[in-house]
């Protein structure tokens, strides 16, 4: 249809053969406008109908699920905030044959209705996926899986509150009990989302070649935001909608058998490369060795970047700083629940950014400090200046200072901190539980290196041997080729974080003593890779062994006590010191009393208690030094008499008659010499 314009009307008015008035022309124009409007109405209706048909198109229509039998089920739903379960009745139609199968579960197509009526149209029912374990498992396992995923959903909401470039969500999952089937089997139920299903990272450190920033940044975020108490991995799903995650906790006891504890955290950070989102959210880079950094860089260059993860820095002018929601004595999961309740109760007219600050009083109290120290975290190297004090009151005061400091600073995933921290904050931070967890992660990385997990070549598994035999050969195979520099690097970071096993292992390596971890490493390797700060390896070894003794390691206590008694294993600038030897032997002796009388379940005798040397030998050594005197210890015959007498009594209880008689004689000699 030709469109008539006002110029056409004007031409008609001026035409001599046209006697039409202006009023008639206007009426003609209105008629044409109405026809034009009707034309566009019909066009919009056609487009809307096509869009509606497209939206209502069932991707599972070809499978005719509506023809399956209708089953009545009990649905169990979990509220992660209040930790309560509720159930209701639903109706489903489920295919008998699974359409997908994984290592542990198989998936079935399902349509669900909350209620039935005479006009129920199953073709319009929502599509769901229900998952069943292939092997028989305890019914409680399915309920624990739901708790895991719904707890993870809370962390996804917490992640979104920090304004990442792309928001994420985790499937809401529930449990279906098919009460009409034999044994009433349980299935997991979640919405079906159409799209490409991608596994971004796994429970064992796998990282997808199609690198996406958001999933890995989310895992890193949960580690720091929880104060190192947990990390969420095994991220998989469609776009940024995830399902079936796994939570690793420090204790390693919650959330099923997939919880690998700090070992799982170590596997994640071994393969994690901090990306732009990590930097924007001010997450701290995990400390890696030079070789590992080079390897990550090469992998990052070879991996294709997913364009869906690209974002404009101008569009994100500012992001909320990632700060821990807990002090190191609080439970991160419980703190998140209470925080979510508080945020949900905020009036809707308040912005979410404001609530993130208002809810956490500890953050608001320290906002000025955070602004002044916005860039306090870096990966610049800083050597440890001093270690744990041997006095419990000093350690206690440092812990108190840490509790105050943790409210002001985020809990970093890296140990090598910048100089912007004061010495008091550094020392408090180093003695914290969060830092211990970080050190344990580094220790697990060193252990993975030692057993060949990250070896240069894959080991050939002999299928004719048992699994236990192959593991045993791997653990003790001296021919495993691994990156020694990286292994020592992580062991040293664990030592600096205050992990007892790492401290003791490095002390044993410095003394060239047998050690269980990194057995092929010796003192020259410590010097080669700059672990020893000074030339005298014996002085360094003694320093580490004393630190292990202060942390109540029994072998270290006896080693230090014996060294100060005999003068052996001491650096050239030190000599025997019997006053210190007496202190450490007394500390060793205390362990017998603690174990015997501090444990209500203990029903044994003194000879059942194990130590580097028997209890009566320790008392005899103390009696000898007290009787002889010297090396900084005054002679005290009365004290020596008491030590020998007690040693004789304990030796008698241990059925050591000859030794008991010997100690009684020595006690009498001390008594006579007074």
Buried (B, 14 or more C-beta within 10 A) or exposed (E): EEEBEEEBBEEBBEEEEEEEEEEBBEEBBEEBEEEEEEEEEEEEEEEEEEEEEEEEEBEBEEBEBBEBEBBEBBBBBBEBBEEEBEEEEBBBBBBEEBEEEEEEBBBBBBBBBEEEEEEBEBEEBEBBBBBBBEEEBEEEEBBBBBBBBBBBBBBBBBBBBBBBBBEBBBBBBBBBBBEEEEEEBBBBBBBBBEEEEBBBBBBBBBBBEBBBBBBBBBBBBBBBBBBBBBBBBBBBBBBBBBBBBBBBBBEBEBBBEBBBBBBBBBBBBBBBBBBBBBEBBBBBBBBBBEEBBEBBEEBEEEBEEBEEBEBEEEEBEEBBBBBBBBBBEBEBBEBBBEBBEEBEEBEEEEEEEEBBEBBBEBBEEBEEBBEEBEEBBBBEEBEBEEBBBBEEEEBEBBBEBBEBBBBBBBBBBBBBBBEBBEEBBBBBBBBBBBBBBBBBBBBBBBBBBBBBBBBEEEBEEEEEEEEEEBEEBBEEEEEBEBBBBBBBBBBBBBBBBBBBBBBBBBBBBBBEBEBEBBEEBBBEBBBBBEBBEEEBBBBBBBBBBBBBBBBEBBBBBBBBBBBBBEBEBBBEEBEBBBEBBBBBBEBBBEBBEEBBEEEEEEEEEBBEBEBBBBBBBBBBBBBBBBBEBEBBBEEBBEBBBBBBBBBBBBBBEBEBEEBBEBBBEBBEBBBEEE
